[in-house]
Amino acid sequence: MCGITGYIGSGSAIEITINNLKRLEYRGYDSAGVAYSSTDAVSIVRAPGKIKNLEALLPTSVEGIGVAIAHTRWATHGRPCEENAHPHRDCTGQLAVVHNGIIENYAELRRELIAKGHEFASETDTETLAHLIEEMCALEGDCDKTEGVANAIRKALHHVKGSYALAVISQDSPDTVFVARKESPLIIGLGEGENFIASDIPAVMRYTRNVVLLEDGDFAILTPNSVTITDFEGNPLERKPFLVTWDDAAAEKGGNAHFMIKEIYENPRTVRETLRGRLMDDGEIVLPSLPFSAEQWQAFRRISIVACGTAYHAGVVGKSFFEQLLRRPVEVNVASEFRYSDPILDKETLVVLISQSGETADTLAAMREAQHKGATTLAIVNVVGSTLARDADAVLLTQAGPEIGVASTKAYLAQLTALYLLGLYLARHDASGNSRLTEAEYHSYVSALRELPAQIEAIITQEASYSQLAEELAKHHCFFYLGRRYDFASSLEAALKMKEISYIHAEAYPAGEMKHGPLALVEPGVAVVGFCTQPDTNEKMVSNLKEVKAREGTIITVIREGDETPDCADYTLSVPITKEAFMPLLSMVPMQLLAYHVARTLGCEIDQPRNLAKSVTVE
């Protein structure tokens, strides 16, 4: 996830654009750049790192510059550096492009364009757009006027697969900004004699509160005094503006009270983005970033998953899923204990390291220990330029975008999605005969993966019921979370969410362990959440919950839609039906919402809970 913004009008385009870009830095901060149209050229200034690095390079004289587009990057293609920073230009230097999203077929397009003589200067997918537009201009032959440039951009986008919010400026139409949207957010801010674009509303609020939300398939042409919106065929569209009434503090969070709830709302998009470019239209899973041949995959006899906190809980799901599909031994380890346990590792071991930030000290130490002992390391990580991403032998990016709230939400779902993709990919390419995955089962998993984002959205629409339940549950002084198989993995992360932001004591146990000690703590005022989404263990789960009920604990059950509600439940939450292995992903969304609303009911600090930090960079 990146941030783009732009301005056209009589004001100081560079100054206004940079001011707006700063309010998008939460969307990415590994590089930044601006393109502006002056008298006879499109100029570009870029810098690695945060926007302040870019500001130091900008021209001091900005008179006469009334058009600019800018970008703050969260890298997905190519390491963070000046060459890979946006904006990108074509071979002629006449146009510049900024882009948020992923061009799935960029490699194919890049090869075709190079064959036609185009010269590329970066590793990014976005630069492909600049050269593709240039190519369409050459074919059209009328890009010396606004409509010609617009037609070239529209035609270029017909060749593109993927997601994008993009903005283009061209010296052939120097008083115009061209924008398009598909599956990535983009808004237009309307002013008097000036207009704005941005990835998010907060960016433009100091200048205007009249906003148009572009929809998928929208193409817009902006001048200082007009906004024309069409579809990609050039047919006119009408999008009504609305007045933003949020205050600035709420606007930073998209109108939400906290970053955490904003990021919960981003869960569906996060899963889509992590699938994008990996799950193909024909159902095949492609992981081009992984450098291993089929023979190398077969050489791994053991898999060790290593992580901390929320990432460790994702690893617990991964262990069960990998063992189920691959029939190879898989262990999951807490990173802070890994290197001190003298782990048994060799060249036949694949060590999968999971981290949101890629800077977690214990996980980095575990990686170095694994490499020292000859194992191969694969990082599942969210930050491209992080130490873990740079130093691991292979990297699978989660593509969740920046996560601001300390309590991880969307990053957890992205990690699960990446583990599901990896497990299915390994099983699909397993020539050892160990895998039990049939062709029909594989496609059944693929179909279920495609459904997950819409199913998450359906859960989020029930948020009001979780808010009401939270008011009742906030009266309890202790929570236990119980589950079996995949449901036990769910209980680990659910307990962590409750304790870290509400400060209520919360613990997770395999349900069968309740009677081996924790049951002694059950009394009125104790809440027990029982996950009942695994049909083959549900009868035993209900028996465990009845033991709680007999001791006057409050029982909340999580069941699949259509399943019978256990008669011992005081409250029941239902989630859509999916593959049993995928239930931890769906069941966690109501748990995140419930923890959030309990903490809010209690008046807790949610985005920055006491004693905690987003990235733990010391042991």
C-alpha positions as CSV (number, residue, x, y, z in Angstrom):
1,M,0.0,0.0,0.0
2,C,1.4,3.4,-1.1
3,G,0.2,6.9,-1.0
4,I,-0.4,9.2,-4.0
5,T,-1.5,12.7,-4.2
6,G,-1.6,15.5,-6.8
7,Y,-2.6,19.1,-7.4
8,I,-3.5,21.4,-10.3
9,G,-4.4,25.1,-9.9
10,S,-3.0,28.5,-9.3
11,G,-1.3,27.7,-6.0
12,S,2.2,26.5,-5.3
13,A,1.8,22.9,-6.6
14,I,4.9,21.5,-5.1
15,E,4.3,22.9,-1.6
16,I,0.6,21.9,-1.6
17,T,1.4,18.4,-2.9
18,I,4.1,17.8,-0.3
19,N,1.9,19.0,2.5
20,N,-0.8,16.6,1.4
21,L,1.8,13.8,0.9
22,K,2.9,14.1,4.6
23,R,-0.7,13.1,5.6
24,L,-0.3,9.9,3.6
25,E,3.0,8.8,5.0
26,Y,1.3,6.2,7.2
27,R,0.6,4.4,3.9
28,G,4.3,4.0,3.1
29,Y,7.6,5.5,4.1
30,D,10.6,3.8,2.4
31,S,10.9,6.4,-0.4
32,A,9.1,9.4,-1.8
33,G,9.1,11.5,-4.9
34,V,7.3,14.3,-6.8
35,A,6.9,15.1,-10.5
36,Y,5.9,18.6,-11.7
37,S,5.2,20.3,-14.9
38,S,7.1,23.5,-15.6
39,T,7.4,25.5,-18.8
40,D,9.1,23.0,-21.1
41,A,9.5,19.7,-19.2
42,V,8.3,17.3,-16.7
43,S,10.7,17.3,-13.8
44,I,11.1,14.5,-11.2
45,V,12.7,14.6,-7.7
46,R,13.0,11.4,-5.6
47,A,14.6,10.3,-2.4
48,P,14.9,7.1,-0.4
49,G,13.5,7.2,3.1
50,K,10.9,9.5,4.5
51,I,9.4,12.6,3.0
52,K,11.8,14.9,4.9
53,N,14.6,13.5,2.7
54,L,12.7,14.5,-0.4
55,E,12.0,18.0,0.9
56,A,15.7,18.7,1.2
57,L,16.1,18.1,-2.6
58,L,13.2,20.2,-3.8
59,P,13.7,23.4,-5.7
60,T,13.6,26.6,-3.7
61,S,11.9,28.5,-6.4
62,V,8.5,27.1,-7.3
63,E,6.9,30.1,-9.1
64,G,4.9,29.1,-12.2
65,I,4.6,25.5,-11.1
66,G,0.9,24.7,-10.9
67,V,0.8,21.0,-11.6
68,A,2.4,18.2,-9.5
69,I,1.9,14.6,-8.5
70,A,3.6,12.8,-5.7
71,H,4.1,9.4,-4.1
72,T,5.2,7.9,-0.8
73,R,6.2,4.3,-1.2
74,W,5.6,1.0,0.5
75,A,7.8,-1.2,-1.7
76,T,6.4,-4.3,-3.4
77,H,8.6,-4.6,-6.5
78,G,12.2,-3.7,-6.0
79,R,14.2,-2.7,-3.0
80,P,13.7,0.8,-1.4
81,C,16.1,3.2,-3.2
82,E,16.0,6.3,-5.4
83,E,15.8,4.4,-8.7
84,N,12.7,2.4,-7.5
85,A,11.0,5.4,-6.0
86,H,8.0,7.0,-7.8
87,P,7.3,8.9,-10.0
88,H,8.5,6.9,-13.0
89,R,8.9,8.3,-16.5
90,D,8.8,7.0,-20.1
91,C,11.8,6.9,-22.5
92,T,11.0,10.4,-23.8
93,G,10.8,12.0,-20.4
94,Q,7.6,13.7,-21.4
95,L,5.3,11.9,-18.9
96,A,5.4,10.8,-15.3
97,V,3.4,8.2,-13.4
98,V,2.6,7.5,-9.7
99,H,0.8,4.3,-8.8
100,N,-0.6,2.5,-5.8
101,G,-1.4,-1.2,-6.3
102,I,0.2,-4.2,-8.1
103,I,0.5,-4.8,-11.9
104,E,0.2,-8.6,-12.0
105,N,1.4,-9.0,-15.6
106,Y,4.2,-6.5,-15.4
107,A,6.9,-9.0,-16.2
108,E,5.2,-10.1,-19.5
109,L,4.5,-6.4,-20.5
110,R,8.1,-5.5,-19.6
111,R,9.5,-8.2,-21.9
112,E,7.3,-7.0,-24.8
113,L,8.2,-3.4,-24.3
114,I,12.0,-4.1,-24.0
115,A,11.7,-6.0,-27.3
116,K,10.2,-2.9,-28.9
117,G,13.2,-0.8,-27.7
118,H,12.0,0.7,-24.4
119,E,14.7,1.1,-21.8
120,F,13.8,0.6,-18.1
121,A,15.5,2.3,-15.2
122,S,14.0,0.5,-12.2
123,E,12.9,-2.9,-10.9
124,T,9.3,-1.8,-10.3
125,D,6.0,-2.9,-11.9
126,T,4.9,0.7,-12.1
127,E,7.5,1.8,-14.6
128,T,5.8,-0.6,-17.1
129,L,2.8,1.7,-17.1
130,A,4.9,4.7,-18.2
131,H,6.4,2.9,-21.1
132,L,3.1,1.2,-22.0
133,I,1.4,4.7,-22.2
134,E,4.3,5.9,-24.3
135,E,3.8,3.0,-26.7
136,M,0.1,3.7,-27.0
137,C,0.8,7.3,-27.7
138,A,3.1,6.3,-30.5
139,L,0.4,4.1,-32.0
140,E,-2.3,6.8,-31.6
141,G,-0.1,9.6,-32.9
142,D,-2.2,12.3,-31.4
143,C,-0.8,12.7,-27.9
144,D,0.0,16.4,-28.5
145,K,-3.5,17.2,-27.0
146,T,-5.4,16.2,-23.9
147,E,-7.8,13.7,-25.4
148,G,-5.0,11.9,-27.2
149,V,-3.1,11.4,-24.0
150,A,-6.3,10.3,-22.3
151,N,-7.0,7.8,-25.0
152,A,-3.5,6.4,-24.8
153,I,-3.8,5.9,-21.0
154,R,-7.2,4.2,-21.4
155,K,-5.8,1.9,-24.1
156,A,-2.7,1.1,-22.0
157,L,-4.9,0.1,-19.0
158,H,-6.8,-2.4,-21.2
159,H,-3.5,-4.4,-21.3
160,V,-3.0,-4.3,-17.6
161,K,-4.0,-6.9,-15.1
162,G,-4.0,-6.1,-11.4
163,S,-4.9,-3.2,-9.1
164,Y,-4.1,0.5,-9.4
165,A,-4.8,4.0,-8.4
166,L,-2.6,6.0,-10.7
167,A,-2.0,9.6,-11.7
168,V,-0.2,10.8,-14.9
169,I,1.1,14.2,-16.0
170,S,2.3,14.8,-19.5
171,Q,4.2,17.7,-21.1
172,D,1.9,17.2,-24.2
173,S,-1.0,18.3,-22.0
174,P,0.8,20.4,-19.3
175,D,-2.4,21.8,-17.6
176,T,-4.0,18.4,-16.9
177,V,-3.7,15.5,-14.4
178,F,-5.1,12.1,-15.6
179,V,-6.2,9.6,-13.0
180,A,-7.7,6.1,-12.9
181,R,-8.8,3.6,-10.3
182,K,-9.2,-0.2,-10.1
183,E,-9.3,-1.9,-6.7
184,S,-7.1,0.8,-5.0
185,P,-8.5,3.9,-3.3
186,L,-8.5,7.2,-5.0
187,I,-10.4,10.5,-4.2
188,I,-10.7,13.9,-5.9
189,G,-10.8,17.0,-3.8
190,L,-12.7,19.9,-5.4
191,G,-11.6,23.5,-4.9
192,E,-12.1,26.9,-6.4
193,G,-9.8,27.2,-9.4
194,E,-7.9,24.2,-8.2
195,N,-8.4,20.4,-7.8
196,F,-6.6,17.7,-5.8
197,I,-6.2,13.9,-5.9
198,A,-5.2,11.6,-3.1
199,S,-5.3,8.0,-1.9
200,D,-7.2,9.1,1.2
201,I,-9.4,11.9,2.3
202,P,-7.2,13.3,5.1
203,A,-4.6,14.4,2.6
204,V,-6.7,17.1,1.1
205,M,-8.7,18.3,4.2
206,R,-6.7,21.4,4.9
207,Y,-7.6,22.7,1.5
208,T,-11.1,21.3,0.7
209,R,-13.8,19.2,2.3
210,N,-15.7,18.6,-1.0
211,V,-14.7,15.2,-2.1
212,V,-15.5,12.8,-4.9
213,L,-14.9,9.1,-4.3
214,L,-13.8,7.4,-7.5
215,E,-15.1,3.8,-8.1
216,D,-13.5,0.9,-9.8
217,G,-13.2,1.5,-13.5
218,D,-13.3,5.3,-13.3
219,F,-11.0,7.5,-15.3
220,A,-10.8,11.2,-14.7
221,I,-9.3,14.3,-16.3
222,L,-8.5,17.2,-14.0
223,T,-7.8,20.8,-15.0
224,P,-7.8,23.8,-12.5
225,N,-11.5,24.4,-13.3
226,S,-13.0,21.1,-14.2
227,V,-13.2,17.4,-13.4
228,T,-14.4,15.0,-16.2
229,I,-15.1,11.4,-15.2
230,T,-15.5,8.6,-17.7
231,D,-15.2,4.8,-17.8
232,F,-12.2,3.2,-19.6
233,E,-14.0,3.4,-22.9
234,G,-14.5,7.2,-22.6
235,N,-18.2,7.1,-21.7
236,P,-19.2,9.9,-19.4
237,L,-20.0,9.0,-15.7
238,E,-21.4,11.1,-12.9
239,R,-20.0,10.8,-9.4
240,K,-21.6,13.1,-6.8
241,P,-19.3,14.9,-4.4
242,F,-20.0,14.9,-0.6
243,L,-19.0,17.1,2.2
244,V,-16.5,15.7,4.8
245,T,-17.6,16.6,8.3
246,W,-14.9,14.7,10.3
247,D,-12.4,16.6,12.4
248,D,-8.7,16.3,11.5
249,A,-7.9,13.8,14.2
250,A,-10.5,11.4,13.0
251,A,-9.6,12.0,9.3
252,E,-6.1,10.6,10.0
253,K,-7.8,7.4,10.7
254,G,-10.2,7.5,7.8
255,G,-13.0,8.8,10.0
256,N,-12.5,6.1,12.6
257,A,-11.8,6.5,16.3
258,H,-8.6,4.4,16.2
259,F,-6.2,2.9,13.7
260,M,-7.0,-0.5,15.0
261,I,-10.6,-0.5,13.8
262,K,-9.5,1.1,10.5
263,E,-7.1,-1.8,10.0
264,I,-9.7,-4.4,10.9
265,Y,-11.9,-2.8,8.2
266,E,-8.9,-3.3,5.9
267,N,-8.8,-7.0,6.5
268,P,-10.7,-7.9,3.3
269,R,-8.4,-5.8,1.1
270,T,-5.3,-7.2,2.9
271,V,-6.2,-10.8,2.1
272,R,-7.0,-9.8,-1.6
273,E,-3.6,-8.0,-1.9
274,T,-1.7,-11.0,-0.4
275,L,-3.5,-13.3,-2.9
276,R,-3.0,-10.9,-5.8
277,G,-0.3,-11.9,-8.3
278,R,0.1,-15.3,-6.6
279,L,-3.3,-16.9,-7.1
280,M,-3.8,-16.9,-10.9
281,D,-7.1,-16.9,-12.9
282,D,-6.6,-20.6,-13.8
283,G,-6.2,-21.6,-10.2
284,E,-2.5,-22.1,-10.2
285,I,-0.4,-20.6,-7.3
286,V,2.7,-18.8,-8.5
287,L,5.4,-17.6,-6.1
288,P,7.9,-16.0,-8.4
289,S,9.9,-14.4,-5.5
290,L,10.9,-17.9,-4.2
291,P,14.2,-19.0,-5.9
292,F,13.9,-22.7,-5.3
293,S,13.6,-25.4,-8.0
294,A,11.3,-28.4,-7.6
295,E,14.3,-30.5,-6.7
296,Q,15.3,-28.1,-4.0
297,W,11.8,-28.1,-2.5
298,Q,12.0,-31.9,-2.3
299,A,15.4,-31.8,-0.5
300,F,13.7,-30.2,2.6
301,R,12.8,-33.1,4.9
302,R,11.8,-30.9,7.8
303,I,10.2,-27.5,8.3
304,S,10.7,-25.3,11.3
305,I,8.5,-22.3,11.7
306,V,9.9,-19.5,14.0
307,A,8.2,-16.3,15.1
308,C,7.1,-14.2,18.1
309,G,3.7,-13.1,19.4
310,T,1.0,-12.8,16.8
311,A,3.3,-14.1,14.1
312,Y,4.0,-17.2,16.3
313,H,0.2,-17.8,16.5
314,A,0.0,-17.7,12.7
315,G,2.9,-20.2,12.7
316,V,0.8,-22.6,14.9
317,V,-1.9,-22.6,12.1
318,G,0.9,-23.1,9.5
319,K,2.3,-26.2,11.4
320,S,-1.1,-28.0,11.3
321,F,-1.7,-27.0,7.7
322,F,1.7,-28.0,6.4
323,E,1.6,-31.3,8.2
324,Q,-1.9,-32.0,6.9
325,L,-0.9,-31.4,3.3
326,L,2.8,-32.3,3.1
327,R,3.0,-35.2,5.6
328,R,6.4,-34.0,6.7
329,P,7.5,-33.1,10.3
330,V,6.8,-29.5,11.1
331,E,7.7,-27.7,14.3
332,V,6.8,-24.2,15.5
333,N,9.1,-22.3,17.8
334,V,9.1,-19.1,19.8
335,A,11.9,-17.1,18.3
336,S,13.3,-16.0,21.7
337,E,13.9,-19.6,22.7
338,F,15.0,-21.0,19.4
339,R,18.7,-20.3,19.3
340,Y,19.1,-21.1,23.0
341,S,17.6,-24.6,22.6
342,D,20.5,-25.7,20.3
343,P,18.0,-26.6,17.5
344,I,18.6,-29.6,15.3
345,L,19.1,-28.1,11.8
346,D,20.8,-29.1,8.6
347,K,20.8,-28.4,4.9
348,E,17.6,-30.5,4.6
349,T,15.7,-28.1,7.0
350,L,13.6,-25.2,5.7
351,V,13.2,-22.5,8.4
352,V,10.2,-20.3,7.9
353,L,10.5,-17.0,9.8
354,I,7.4,-14.8,10.2
355,S,7.4,-11.2,11.1
356,Q,5.4,-8.1,10.4
357,S,8.2,-5.6,10.7
358,G,11.1,-7.7,9.7
359,E,13.1,-6.1,12.5
360,T,12.1,-8.3,15.5
361,A,15.4,-8.9,17.3
362,D,14.7,-12.5,18.4
363,T,13.5,-13.5,14.9
364,L,16.6,-12.1,13.3
365,A,18.8,-13.9,15.8
366,A,16.9,-17.1,15.0
367,M,17.5,-16.6,11.3
368,R,21.2,-16.2,11.8
369,E,21.4,-19.3,14.0
370,A,19.5,-21.3,11.3
371,Q,21.9,-20.0,8.5
372,H,24.9,-20.8,10.7
373,K,23.8,-24.4,11.0
374,G,23.2,-24.8,7.2
375,A,19.5,-24.5,7.1
376,T,17.6,-22.6,4.3
377,T,15.6,-19.6,5.5
378,L,12.4,-18.3,4.1
379,A,10.9,-15.0,5.5
380,I,7.2,-14.2,5.5
381,V,7.4,-10.5,6.1
382,N,5.5,-7.3,5.5
383,V,8.3,-4.7,5.1
384,V,10.3,-5.0,1.9
385,G,13.5,-3.3,3.0
386,S,13.6,-4.8,6.4
387,T,16.6,-6.7,7.7
388,L,14.7,-10.0,7.6
389,A,13.7,-9.4,4.0
390,R,17.2,-8.5,3.0
391,D,19.1,-11.3,4.7
392,A,16.8,-14.4,4.4
393,D,17.5,-16.8,1.6
394,A,14.0,-16.3,0.2
395,V,11.1,-13.9,0.9
396,L,7.3,-14.1,0.6
397,L,5.8,-10.7,1.1
398,T,2.5,-10.4,2.9
399,Q,1.5,-7.1,1.1
400,A,-0.6,-5.9,4.0
401,G,0.6,-2.3,3.8
402,P,1.7,-0.4,6.9
403,E,0.0,-1.4,10.2
404,I,0.0,1.5,12.7
405,G,-1.9,-0.1,15.6
406,V,0.3,-1.9,18.0
407,A,-2.2,-4.8,18.3
408,S,-1.8,-6.6,15.0
409,T,-4.9,-7.3,13.0
410,K,-4.6,-7.2,9.3
411,A,-1.0,-8.4,9.4
412,Y,-2.1,-11.6,11.1
413,L,-4.6,-12.3,8.4
414,A,-2.0,-11.6,5.7
415,Q,0.4,-14.0,7.4
416,L,-2.2,-16.7,7.5
417,T,-3.0,-16.1,3.8
418,A,0.7,-16.3,2.9
419,L,1.1,-19.6,4.9
420,Y,-2.0,-21.1,3.1
421,L,-0.5,-20.1,-0.3
422,L,2.9,-21.5,0.6
423,G,1.4,-24.8,1.9
424,L,-0.7,-25.3,-1.2
425,Y,2.2,-24.4,-3.4
426,L,4.5,-26.9,-1.7
427,A,1.9,-29.7,-1.8
428,R,1.2,-28.9,-5.5
429,H,4.9,-29.3,-6.3
430,D,5.6,-32.3,-4.1
431,A,7.0,-35.1,-6.2
432,S,8.0,-37.2,-3.2
433,G,4.6,-38.9,-2.9
434,N,4.1,-37.7,0.6
435,S,1.4,-35.1,-0.2
436,R,-2.2,-36.3,0.1
437,L,-3.5,-33.4,-1.9
438,T,-5.6,-34.5,-4.9
439,E,-6.4,-32.4,-7.9
440,A,-10.0,-31.9,-6.8
441,E,-9.0,-31.0,-3.2
442,Y,-6.5,-28.5,-4.5
443,H,-9.1,-26.7,-6.5
444,S,-11.5,-26.9,-3.6
445,Y,-8.9,-25.0,-1.5
446,V,-8.4,-22.5,-4.2
447,S,-12.1,-21.8,-4.5
448,A,-12.2,-21.3,-0.7
449,L,-9.3,-18.9,-0.8
450,R,-11.1,-16.7,-3.4
451,E,-14.1,-16.5,-1.2
452,L,-12.3,-15.3,2.0
453,P,-12.3,-11.5,1.4
454,A,-16.1,-11.4,0.8
455,Q,-16.6,-13.6,3.8
456,I,-14.6,-11.3,6.0
457,E,-16.6,-8.3,4.7
458,A,-19.8,-10.2,5.7
459,I,-18.5,-10.6,9.3
460,I,-17.6,-6.9,9.6
461,T,-21.1,-5.9,8.7
462,Q,-22.2,-7.5,12.0
463,E,-19.9,-5.2,14.0
464,A,-22.9,-3.6,15.9
465,S,-23.7,-6.9,17.5
466,Y,-20.1,-7.3,18.7
467,S,-20.2,-3.8,20.2
468,Q,-23.3,-4.6,22.1
469,L,-21.9,-7.9,23.4
470,A,-18.7,-6.1,24.5
471,E,-20.7,-4.0,26.9
472,E,-21.7,-7.1,28.7
473,L,-18.3,-8.9,28.5
474,A,-16.4,-5.8,29.8
475,K,-17.8,-6.6,33.2
476,H,-15.8,-9.8,33.4
477,H,-12.4,-10.0,35.1
478,C,-10.9,-13.0,33.3
479,F,-11.2,-14.7,29.9
480,F,-10.3,-18.2,28.8
481,Y,-10.2,-19.1,25.1
482,L,-10.6,-22.8,24.3
483,G,-10.3,-24.8,21.1
484,R,-9.2,-28.0,19.5
485,R,-7.0,-28.5,16.4
486,Y,-7.2,-25.3,14.3
487,D,-9.5,-23.8,16.9
488,F,-6.8,-24.0,19.5
489,A,-4.6,-21.9,17.2
490,S,-7.4,-19.4,17.0
491,S,-7.7,-19.3,20.8
492,L,-4.0,-18.2,21.2
493,E,-4.4,-15.1,19.0
494,A,-7.8,-14.2,20.4
495,A,-6.5,-14.3,24.0
496,L,-3.6,-12.1,23.0
497,K,-5.9,-9.5,21.4
498,M,-8.0,-9.2,24.5
499,K,-5.2,-8.9,27.0
500,E,-3.0,-6.5,25.1
501,I,-5.6,-3.8,24.6
502,S,-8.2,-4.3,27.3
503,Y,-5.7,-5.3,30.1
504,I,-8.1,-8.0,31.2
505,H,-6.4,-11.3,32.1
506,A,-6.9,-13.7,29.2
507,E,-5.4,-17.2,28.6
508,A,-5.7,-19.8,25.8
509,Y,-5.8,-23.6,26.3
510,P,-6.5,-26.7,24.3
511,A,-10.0,-27.4,25.4
512,G,-9.1,-30.8,26.8
513,E,-6.6,-29.2,29.2
514,M,-9.2,-27.1,31.0
515,K,-9.9,-29.9,33.5
516,H,-6.2,-30.2,34.3
517,G,-6.0,-27.1,36.4
518,P,-7.5,-23.9,34.8
519,L,-11.1,-25.1,35.6
520,A,-10.2,-24.3,39.2
521,L,-10.4,-20.6,38.3
522,V,-13.8,-20.6,36.8
523,E,-16.4,-18.7,38.8
524,P,-19.0,-16.0,38.1
525,G,-17.2,-13.1,36.3
526,V,-15.1,-15.4,34.2
527,A,-15.9,-15.6,30.5
528,V,-15.0,-18.6,28.4
529,V,-14.9,-18.3,24.6
530,G,-15.2,-21.7,23.0
531,F,-14.3,-22.1,19.3
532,C,-16.6,-24.8,17.7
533,T,-15.7,-24.6,14.0
534,Q,-14.1,-28.1,13.6
535,P,-16.9,-30.6,13.1
536,D,-14.9,-33.7,14.1
537,T,-14.1,-32.2,17.6
538,N,-17.3,-30.2,18.3
539,E,-19.0,-32.8,20.5
540,K,-15.9,-32.9,22.8
541,M,-15.8,-29.1,22.8
542,V,-19.4,-28.9,24.0
543,S,-18.6,-31.3,26.8
544,N,-15.7,-29.1,27.9
545,L,-17.9,-26.0,27.8
546,K,-20.6,-27.7,29.9
547,E,-18.0,-28.3,32.6
548,V,-17.5,-24.5,32.6
549,K,-21.2,-23.9,32.6
550,A,-21.6,-26.0,35.7
551,R,-19.2,-23.6,37.5
552,E,-21.2,-20.5,36.5
553,G,-18.8,-19.1,33.9
554,T,-20.2,-17.1,31.0
555,I,-19.9,-19.0,27.7
556,I,-19.4,-17.4,24.3
557,T,-19.3,-19.9,21.4
558,V,-18.0,-19.3,17.9
559,I,-19.7,-21.6,15.4
560,R,-20.1,-21.9,11.6
561,E,-23.2,-20.5,10.0
562,G,-25.9,-23.1,10.0
563,D,-24.4,-25.2,12.7
564,E,-26.5,-25.9,15.8
565,T,-25.9,-23.5,18.7
566,P,-24.6,-25.4,21.8
567,D,-27.3,-25.4,24.5
568,C,-24.7,-24.3,27.1
569,A,-23.9,-21.0,25.3
570,D,-24.9,-17.7,26.8
571,Y,-23.9,-15.9,23.6
572,T,-23.1,-17.2,20.1
573,L,-21.1,-15.7,17.3
574,S,-21.3,-17.3,13.8
575,V,-18.9,-17.1,10.9
576,P,-19.2,-18.2,7.3
577,I,-18.3,-21.8,6.4
578,T,-15.0,-22.4,4.8
579,K,-12.3,-25.1,4.8
580,E,-11.5,-26.2,8.3
581,A,-7.9,-25.1,7.9
582,F,-9.1,-21.6,6.9
583,M,-11.4,-21.1,9.9
584,P,-8.7,-19.4,12.1
585,L,-8.7,-16.6,9.5
586,L,-12.4,-16.0,9.6
587,S,-12.9,-16.7,13.3
588,M,-10.3,-14.1,14.2
589,V,-12.2,-11.2,12.7
590,P,-15.1,-11.3,15.4
591,M,-12.4,-11.7,18.1
592,Q,-10.6,-8.6,16.9
593,L,-13.8,-6.7,16.9
594,L,-14.8,-8.0,20.3
595,A,-11.5,-7.1,21.9
596,Y,-11.6,-3.7,20.3
597,H,-15.0,-2.9,21.6
598,V,-14.3,-4.3,25.1
599,A,-11.2,-2.1,25.3
600,R,-13.2,0.9,24.0
601,T,-16.0,0.3,26.6
602,L,-13.4,0.3,29.3
603,G,-11.8,3.5,28.0
604,C,-8.4,1.9,27.3
605,E,-5.7,3.3,25.1
606,I,-6.1,1.1,22.0
607,D,-3.6,2.0,19.4
608,Q,-0.7,2.3,21.8
609,P,-1.4,0.0,24.7
610,R,0.7,0.4,27.8
611,N,4.1,-1.2,28.0
612,L,4.0,-2.4,24.4
613,A,5.7,-1.4,21.1
614,K,5.0,-2.2,17.5
615,S,8.3,-3.6,16.7
616,V,10.4,-5.4,19.4
617,T,14.0,-4.6,18.4
618,V,15.7,-5.8,21.5
619,E,15.9,-9.3,23.0
